[in-house]
Amino acid sequence: MSIRRKIDTLLKNFEKKYDTYNHIEISKSALLHNVSSFEKLSNKQVIPVLKGNAYGHDIHLVAKALKSKKLPYIAVDGYFEALKIREVSSQPVLVMGMILPENYKNLAYDNFTFVVDNETAIRALGNTKKHVKVHLECNTGMNRYGAEPEKIESLARLIQSYKNLELEGVMSHLADSDGNNQKTVDEAVRLFDICIEKVKAAGAQPVFAHIAQTAGSLKAHSKYANAVRVGIGTYGINPFAPSHELHKTLQKSLQPVLKLESKISKIIELDKGDKVSYNYTFTAPHKMKIGILPLGYYEGMNRALSNVGHVKIGEYYAPIVGRVCMNHTMISLEGIDAVVGDSVVVYSNNRNDKNSIDAIAVTHNLFNYNMLTALSSDVRRKLVN
């Protein structure tokens, strides 16, 4: 056994005995519920997206939770994310991000499918002489990745010129799926359908066609699309603003997956006039108690919540007081009978709580995606039912 393996084994054994102040719970039942909801809402196959450490939820735990679900693919951004999936699951993986062409000859092709949009990548994959499935990406207005529609047919022919390459899918990405202008979505879908037709004109018969993400799954009406890539929705988070006509549809169909909890590590009694944290942005208006939480913006507590956010202790909301620090957050305990060691819900998985991810994002004009992906991988995650 290598030294690295011995160290990893020792650390895993130690973790079982070592309790932490902070932890994140990931609900398996909520994950599976959300995937099933999108299958029903879209009437298409669902490709859950696990990029960005599964949107901060932990790529290993989420992949494990999805093992019981028959899926066409699990999608990631990069090759090393695909390898992480393979450590815990044998499900097919769609690698959507860019890879340096010179790296293709060194990769393992363990039921990994790659998205391509240019001649250089196609030739590099073709020259590996290994059987590789690819999905051809077309640009339908995002102007990020994807080949222009007029180049799609020639790229499809190039892929087919390599006997080891299989043109299995065609994809694109919507730029305005969570907006209020249906015309922008319809125009992107029109271009996507043209791209599908160009691929078919080249003699290919793609098995998968997918353009829509979470929000687009309810808005994109393609003649050919038979799958949707569900990212944020997999985790029960709503991409639509409350004012959007589709907000309620998703709100009643999804269950938040993640709960972030901490514990009170210290209680301090303040006198009137005492100040709290960096730059003294909070001054005690009278005698009061505050609790210290051993987590801050490094662990994922958004610094914008300084003096305005709330956490939950039992049925009570405790205001955040003072600036959120790198590893500490102070909360008011006024009217709350709390002691050191009491559990505190920092981010709630009950969407009706004002400290749920969606509620915080709406109230404080924060980006819910970023709140999740900003959660430190050092905070211990555990899978619960």
TORZA-748769 format. One record per residue (C-alpha): chain; residue number from 1; x, y, z; residue in one letter. Coordinates in steps of 0.1 Angstrom, whole numbers, plus 5000, padded with zeros to 4 digits. Layout:
# residues N
R  ch    i     x     y     z  aa
R   A  NUM     X     Y     Z   A
...
END
This chain:
# residues 385
R  ch    i     x     y     z  aa
R   A    1  5000  5000  5000   M
R   A    2  5013  5034  4990   S
R   A    3  5021  5061  5017   I
R   A    4  4993  5083  5002   R
R   A    5  4968  5054  5005   R
R   A    6  4978  5048  5041   K
R   A    7  4974  5084  5049   I
R   A    8  4939  5085  5033   D
R   A    9  4929  5054  5052   T
R   A   10  4941  5069  5085   L
R   A   11  4923  5101  5078   L
R   A   12  4890  5083  5070   K
R   A   13  4892  5063  5101   N
R   A   14  4900  5094  5122   F
R   A   15  4870  5113  5106   E
R   A   16  4847  5086  5120   K
R   A   17  4858  5094  5155   K
R   A   18  4862  5131  5151   Y
R   A   19  4831  5153  5154   D
R   A   20  4829  5187  5139   T
R   A   21  4811  5220  5147   Y
R   A   22  4800  5224  5112   N
R   A   23  4785  5200  5088   H
R   A   24  4763  5198  5057   I
R   A   25  4735  5173  5052   E
R   A   26  4726  5161  5017   I
R   A   27  4692  5146  5013   S
R   A   28  4691  5115  4990   K
R   A   29  4653  5114  4988   S
R   A   30  4652  5151  4978   A
R   A   31  4677  5146  4950   L
R   A   32  4658  5116  4936   L
R   A   33  4625  5135  4939   H
R   A   34  4639  5165  4920   N
R   A   35  4652  5143  4891   V
R   A   36  4619  5126  4889   S
R   A   37  4601  5159  4889   S
R   A   38  4620  5171  4859   F
R   A   39  4613  5139  4841   E
R   A   40  4576  5146  4845   K
R   A   41  4578  5184  4839   L
R   A   42  4598  5181  4807   S
R   A   43  4587  5147  4795   N
R   A   44  4623  5141  4786   K
R   A   45  4653  5121  4799   Q
R   A   46  4672  5140  4826   V
R   A   47  4710  5145  4827   I
R   A   48  4719  5157  4862   P
R   A   49  4748  5182  4862   V
R   A   50  4774  5176  4889   L
R   A   51  4800  5202  4879   K
R   A   52  4814  5226  4905   G
R   A   53  4815  5199  4932   N
R   A   54  4779  5191  4924   A
R   A   55  4770  5228  4929   Y
R   A   56  4787  5227  4963   G
R   A   57  4769  5196  4975   H
R   A   58  4798  5171  4971   D
R   A   59  4803  5153  4938   I
R   A   60  4810  5119  4955   H
R   A   61  4779  5120  4977   L
R   A   62  4756  5132  4949   V
R   A   63  4769  5106  4925   A
R   A   64  4764  5079  4951   K
R   A   65  4728  5091  4958   A
R   A   66  4720  5089  4920   L
R   A   67  4733  5054  4915   K
R   A   68  4699  5039  4920   S
R   A   69  4685  5060  4892   K
R   A   70  4687  5050  4856   K
R   A   71  4701  5080  4838   L
R   A   72  4714  5086  4802   P
R   A   73  4743  5106  4817   Y
R   A   74  4758  5124  4846   I
R   A   75  4773  5157  4833   A
R   A   76  4804  5174  4845   V
R   A   77  4826  5202  4833   D
R   A   78  4861  5186  4833   G
R   A   79  4879  5153  4830   Y
R   A   80  4890  5152  4867   F
R   A   81  4854  5156  4878   E
R   A   82  4846  5126  4856   A
R   A   83  4873  5106  4874   L
R   A   84  4857  5115  4907   K
R   A   85  4824  5102  4895   I
R   A   86  4841  5070  4885   R
R   A   87  4855  5065  4920   E
R   A   88  4819  5058  4933   V
R   A   89  4797  5052  4902   S
R   A   90  4798  5034  4869   S
R   A   91  4771  5056  4853   Q
R   A   92  4780  5072  4819   P
R   A   93  4796  5106  4822   V
R   A   94  4793  5135  4798   L
R   A   95  4823  5158  4799   V
R   A   96  4811  5192  4787   M
R   A   97  4841  5215  4793   G
R   A   98  4871  5223  4771   M
R   A   99  4902  5200  4772   I
R   A  100  4935  5208  4757   L
R   A  101  4937  5187  4725   P
R   A  102  4971  5174  4733   E
R   A  103  4956  5158  4765   N
R   A  104  4932  5135  4747   Y
R   A  105  4959  5109  4739   K
R   A  106  4966  5105  4776   N
R   A  107  4930  5101  4789   L
R   A  108  4912  5070  4801   A
R   A  109  4879  5065  4782   Y
R   A  110  4859  5047  4809   D
R   A  111  4824  5053  4795   N
R   A  112  4832  5090  4792   F
R   A  113  4816  5110  4764   T
R   A  114  4831  5143  4753   F
R   A  115  4815  5175  4740   V
R   A  116  4833  5189  4709   V
R   A  117  4828  5221  4688   D
R   A  118  4859  5224  4667   N
R   A  119  4880  5206  4641   E
R   A  120  4911  5205  4663   T
R   A  121  4894  5186  4692   A
R   A  122  4877  5162  4668   I
R   A  123  4910  5153  4650   R
R   A  124  4928  5149  4684   A
R   A  125  4901  5125  4696   L
R   A  126  4901  5107  4662   G
R   A  127  4938  5102  4664   N
R   A  128  4936  5084  4697   T
R   A  129  4923  5053  4678   K
R   A  130  4901  5046  4708   K
R   A  131  4863  5043  4705   H
R   A  132  4849  5076  4718   V
R   A  133  4814  5089  4718   K
R   A  134  4810  5126  4712   V
R   A  135  4783  5153  4714   H
R   A  136  4786  5181  4689   L
R   A  137  4778  5215  4704   E
R   A  138  4763  5243  4683   C
R   A  139  4762  5280  4692   N
R   A  140  4726  5292  4693   T
R   A  141  4732  5327  4707   G
R   A  142  4752  5321  4739   M
R   A  143  4784  5330  4721   N
R   A  144  4805  5311  4745   R
R   A  145  4812  5276  4731   Y
R   A  146  4796  5258  4702   G
R   A  147  4802  5258  4665   A
R   A  148  4782  5282  4643   E
R   A  149  4753  5265  4626   P
R   A  150  4769  5269  4591   E
R   A  151  4798  5248  4603   K
R   A  152  4778  5220  4619   I
R   A  153  4774  5198  4588   E
R   A  154  4811  5198  4579   S
R   A  155  4820  5190  4615   L
R   A  156  4795  5162  4616   A
R   A  157  4811  5147  4585   R
R   A  158  4846  5151  4600   L
R   A  159  4835  5131  4631   I
R   A  160  4821  5104  4609   Q
R   A  161  4853  5102  4589   S
R   A  162  4870  5086  4620   Y
R   A  163  4859  5051  4625   K
R   A  164  4866  5052  4662   N
R   A  165  4844  5082  4668   L
R   A  166  4806  5080  4674   E
R   A  167  4785  5111  4669   L
R   A  168  4760  5102  4696   E
R   A  169  4745  5136  4705   G
R   A  170  4740  5172  4696   V
R   A  171  4737  5199  4722   M
R   A  172  4736  5236  4728   S
R   A  173  4730  5260  4757   H
R   A  174  4703  5286  4763   L
R   A  175  4715  5321  4772   A
R   A  176  4682  5335  4784   D
R   A  177  4661  5306  4797   S
R   A  178  4653  5322  4831   D
R   A  179  4643  5356  4815   G
R   A  180  4609  5369  4805   N
R   A  181  4613  5370  4768   N
R   A  182  4601  5337  4753   Q
R   A  183  4612  5349  4718   K
R   A  184  4649  5346  4727   T
R   A  185  4644  5310  4737   V
R   A  186  4623  5302  4706   D
R   A  187  4650  5317  4683   E
R   A  188  4677  5296  4700   A
R   A  189  4656  5265  4697   V
R   A  190  4650  5273  4660   R
R   A  191  4687  5274  4654   L
R   A  192  4693  5242  4674   F
R   A  193  4667  5223  4653   D
R   A  194  4684  5235  4622   I
R   A  195  4717  5222  4636   C
R   A  196  4701  5188  4642   I
R   A  197  4689  5187  4606   E
R   A  198  4723  5196  4593   K
R   A  199  4738  5167  4614   V
R   A  200  4712  5143  4599   K
R   A  201  4720  5157  4564   A
R   A  202  4755  5146  4570   A
R   A  203  4743  5111  4575   G
R   A  204  4744  5109  4613   A
R   A  205  4715  5098  4635   Q
R   A  206  4722  5113  4670   P
R   A  207  4707  5094  4699   V
R   A  208  4706  5124  4722   F
R   A  209  4696  5160  4715   A
R   A  210  4697  5185  4744   H
R   A  211  4696  5223  4746   I
R   A  212  4678  5231  4779   A
R   A  213  4691  5235  4814   Q
R   A  214  4669  5238  4845   T
R   A  215  4649  5268  4835   A
R   A  216  4649  5260  4798   G
R   A  217  4634  5226  4805   S
R   A  218  4600  5243  4809   L
R   A  219  4604  5268  4780   K
R   A  220  4624  5252  4752   A
R   A  221  4601  5234  4726   H
R   A  222  4624  5217  4702   S
R   A  223  4612  5192  4675   K
R   A  224  4642  5170  4683   Y
R   A  225  4653  5175  4719   A
R   A  226  4648  5143  4740   N
R   A  227  4669  5152  4771   A
R   A  228  4675  5181  4795   V
R   A  229  4706  5189  4815   R
R   A  230  4694  5198  4850   V
R   A  231  4719  5216  4871   G
R   A  232  4706  5239  4899   I
R   A  233  4672  5222  4898   G
R   A  234  4687  5188  4907   T
R   A  235  4695  5204  4941   Y
R   A  236  4660  5218  4946   G
R   A  237  4669  5255  4939   I
R   A  238  4647  5277  4917   N
R   A  239  4664  5296  4889   P
R   A  240  4633  5318  4883   F
R   A  241  4627  5351  4901   A
R   A  242  4595  5351  4923   P
R   A  243  4579  5374  4898   S
R   A  244  4584  5350  4869   H
R   A  245  4553  5331  4857   E
R   A  246  4571  5298  4860   L
R   A  247  4584  5303  4895   H
R   A  248  4555  5287  4913   K
R   A  249  4556  5257  4890   T
R   A  250  4591  5248  4901   L
R   A  251  4586  5260  4937   Q
R   A  252  4559  5234  4943   K
R   A  253  4578  5206  4924   S
R   A  254  4613  5208  4940   L
R   A  255  4628  5200  4974   Q
R   A  256  4660  5217  4986   P
R   A  257  4687  5191  4991   V
R   A  258  4712  5209  5013   L
R   A  259  4712  5220  5050   K
R   A  260  4742  5237  5066   L
R   A  261  4744  5234  5104   E
R   A  262  4768  5247  5130   S
R   A  263  4770  5248  5168   K
R   A  264  4774  5276  5193   I
R   A  265  4810  5274  5204   S
R   A  266  4809  5304  5228   K
R   A  267  4785  5328  5244   I
R   A  268  4795  5364  5254   I
R   A  269  4775  5389  5275   E
R   A  270  4777  5424  5262   L
R   A  271  4771  5456  5280   D
R   A  272  4753  5486  5263   K
R   A  273  4778  5502  5239   G
R   A  274  4800  5471  5235   D
R   A  275  4810  5466  5198   K
R   A  276  4813  5434  5178   V
R   A  277  4837  5422  5151   S
R   A  278  4858  5440  5125   Y
R   A  279  4853  5478  5121   N
R   A  280  4827  5478  5149   Y
R   A  281  4797  5477  5126   T
R   A  282  4775  5465  5154   F
R   A  283  4770  5482  5188   T
R   A  284  4750  5466  5215   A
R   A  285  4719  5488  5222   P
R   A  286  4716  5474  5257   H
R   A  287  4728  5444  5277   K
R   A  288  4726  5413  5256   M
R   A  289  4741  5379  5248   K
R   A  290  4757  5369  5215   I
R   A  291  4767  5334  5203   G
R   A  292  4798  5326  5183   I
R   A  293  4796  5302  5154   L
R   A  294  4829  5287  5142   P
R   A  295  4822  5293  5106   L
R   A  296  4825  5323  5083   G
R   A  297  4830  5333  5047   Y
R   A  298  4857  5307  5041   Y
R   A  299  4832  5279  5051   E
R   A  300  4805  5295  5030   G
R   A  301  4786  5321  5051   M
R   A  302  4781  5349  5027   N
R   A  303  4798  5381  5040   R
R   A  304  4769  5402  5026   A
R   A  305  4748  5388  5054   L
R   A  306  4768  5408  5080   S
R   A  307  4742  5426  5103   N
R   A  308  4713  5417  5080   V
R   A  309  4711  5378  5078   G
R   A  310  4696  5353  5102   H
R   A  311  4703  5318  5113   V
R   A  312  4678  5295  5130   K
R   A  313  4679  5280  5165   I
R   A  314  4650  5257  5171   G
R   A  315  4620  5278  5160   E
R   A  316  4637  5311  5166   Y
R   A  317  4656  5333  5141   Y
R   A  318  4688  5347  5155   A
R   A  319  4701  5379  5137   P
R   A  320  4737  5380  5125   I
R   A  321  4755  5408  5143   V
R   A  322  4788  5424  5132   G
R   A  323  4809  5416  5102   R
R   A  324  4811  5379  5092   V
R   A  325  4847  5369  5096   C
R   A  326  4867  5343  5077   M
R   A  327  4860  5315  5102   N
R   A  328  4835  5331  5126   H
R   A  329  4800  5346  5127   T
R   A  330  4784  5363  5157   M
R   A  331  4746  5360  5163   I
R   A  332  4723  5377  5187   S
R   A  333  4707  5355  5214   L
R   A  334  4681  5379  5225   E
R   A  335  4649  5361  5235   G
R   A  336  4666  5327  5228   I
R   A  337  4674  5303  5256   D
R   A  338  4706  5289  5241   A
R   A  339  4737  5273  5255   V
R   A  340  4771  5264  5242   V
R   A  341  4768  5233  5220   G
R   A  342  4733  5241  5207   D
R   A  343  4727  5233  5170   S
R   A  344  4722  5262  5146   V
R   A  345  4707  5259  5111   V
R   A  346  4727  5283  5089   V
R   A  347  4712  5275  5056   Y
R   A  348  4678  5257  5059   S
R   A  349  4665  5230  5035   N
R   A  350  4629  5242  5043   N
R   A  351  4622  5267  5016   R
R   A  352  4596  5285  5038   N
R   A  353  4624  5295  5062   D
R   A  354  4639  5329  5057   K
R   A  355  4674  5314  5060   N
R   A  356  4668  5290  5031   S
R   A  357  4691  5295  5001   I
R   A  358  4664  5308  4978   D
R   A  359  4649  5331  5005   A
R   A  360  4683  5346  5013   I
R   A  361  4691  5351  4977   A
R   A  362  4658  5370  4970   V
R   A  363  4658  5390  5003   T
R   A  364  4695  5401  5000   H
R   A  365  4698  5402  4962   N
R   A  366  4724  5374  4962   L
R   A  367  4731  5347  4936   F
R   A  368  4718  5314  4948   N
R   A  369  4741  5294  4926   Y
R   A  370  4772  5312  4940   N
R   A  371  4760  5307  4976   M
R   A  372  4761  5270  4971   L
R   A  373  4793  5267  4951   T
R   A  374  4810  5289  4976   A
R   A  375  4806  5263  5003   L
R   A  376  4840  5251  5013   S
R   A  377  4849  5215  5005   S
R   A  378  4864  5214  5040   D
R   A  379  4830  5214  5056   V
R   A  380  4820  5178  5062   R
R   A  381  4791  5165  5042   R
R   A  382  4770  5135  5050   K
R   A  383  4743  5118  5030   L
R   A  384  4709  5114  5047   V
R   A  385  4677  5099  5036   N
END
